[in-house]
Amino acid sequence: MDAQDHSPLLHDSDVRRYLGGQLVAEIGSRITREGLPIVAIVAAGATAPQLGILAALATLPMLLIGNLVGHWVDRSRRRPLLMGASLARAGVLIAIPVLFWVHRLGFWPIAAVTLLASAAGVLIAVARHAYLPALVSRQRIEEGNELAGTAGSVGETVGPGLMGVLIQWLGAPASILFDTVANILTALSVLQIRRVEPHPRPLAREAPGPLSWSGLSRVWSRVASHPILRPLLWNAGTSAFFGGFFSTLYELYVLKTLHLSPFLLGLLITLGGLGSLVGTRLYRRMRRRLGLGRLVWVTYVVGAMLNLAVPGAHGPIWVAFGFLFVGQFGGDLWATIFEIGTTTIQQAETPDHWLGRVHGTFRALGGGLEVAGALAAGPLALWLGVRGALWVAVAGLLLSGLWLIPRALRRVEGPPQSFWSGFDAG
């Protein structure tokens, strides 16, 4: 794409192919994320501790391979990796309906599929993050992230509702077929992109090898010493830890503490997707008003404060639903704006030949601390109750905003290409 071309990105056929594939993949991934625990309950009679294991396995690959995947992405063309990882995820997920049809579907096969599909998902996420600047040009990263955020929001809106329809129509195991097909379609859409991706830059001087501990520590030290990426990294880690409380306890809280129906729970998740979609539409206006650095801080704090409505929910079902709506719709709205802004900063502050490793570092820290938060949530809920544990989570999320106060971050302004400093050119 010509860097001087100011026509909307959606006029570019390659961008449309990329976003079409991402949209289908986002819908499919939401179906699998919500549907695999249901498969475990319905088809394998999973217990509460086993569901906790599944939740941990879904996040664990980010910790275990996030950095290594980043090294791999920076040594390879990202487009073939996207296609390969999508096809690998499709091949893993198809095991669920096949094993069900041959009466061999138990908890541990479901756990294995969860782990392997999540590992492929980590590769897809890191490769997408690194590929987008090459596809749309660095001068249009922000616009590209807005469109990618819209695709994710539509997926979050459509996926849970479609999951319910598919489970009702086909049964829980067969519903996973949608994600299998979605990943195949994603690979085909990326295959049809005509724009030639440049060869990756040699990394011999920067990282002795993909499995080198010195190479991994070099990446960590680079990010941790960067004046703008450092606060984003620590915020991502601590908010992932306290967010792990929500991912573990939210459904239990809604269904057992507040006594809402599964239908209302699904409706809340769908409304959160709508909030996220609204956030993508508001991003540009808020970006112009606040500037990129202030936008990140303001949207994080507002979104974290709206989470107070979740443990604060009480009263009759519809009153409690109203509280949860504020937290779900409003929280997702502001979180989406925050995510587009931080993704843009992260890509703009990172040279092309570091994009995979830097994003892998964020994924690894966030994944590890989210697993820790999920494991800590259960004992804390036994001590303080589910509502008490969620109050702790909200307090922790608010305190995580302190990482975003540094002057260097809040003064980030102007077009993204103007603040590439912080990494050497080597």
Secondary structure by P-SEA (a helix, b strand, c coil): ccccccccccccaaaaaaaaaaaaaaaaaaaaaccaaaaaaacccccaaaaaaaaaaacccccccaaaaaaaaaaccaaaaaaaaaaaaaaaaaaaaaaaaaccccaaaaaaaaaaaaaaaaaaaaaaaaacccccccccaaaaaaaaaaaaaaaaaaaaaaaaaaaacccccccaaaaaaaaaaaaaaaaaccccccccccccccccccccaaaaaaaaaaaaaccaaaaaaaaaaaaaaaaaaaaccaaaaacccccccaaaaaaaaaaaaaaaaaaaaaaaaaaaaccaaaaaaaaaaaaaaaccccccccccaaaaaaaaaaaaaaaaaaaaaaaaaaaaaaaaaccccaaaaaaaaaaaaaaaaaaaaaaaaaaaaaaccaaaaaaaaaaaaaaacccccccccccccccccccccccccc
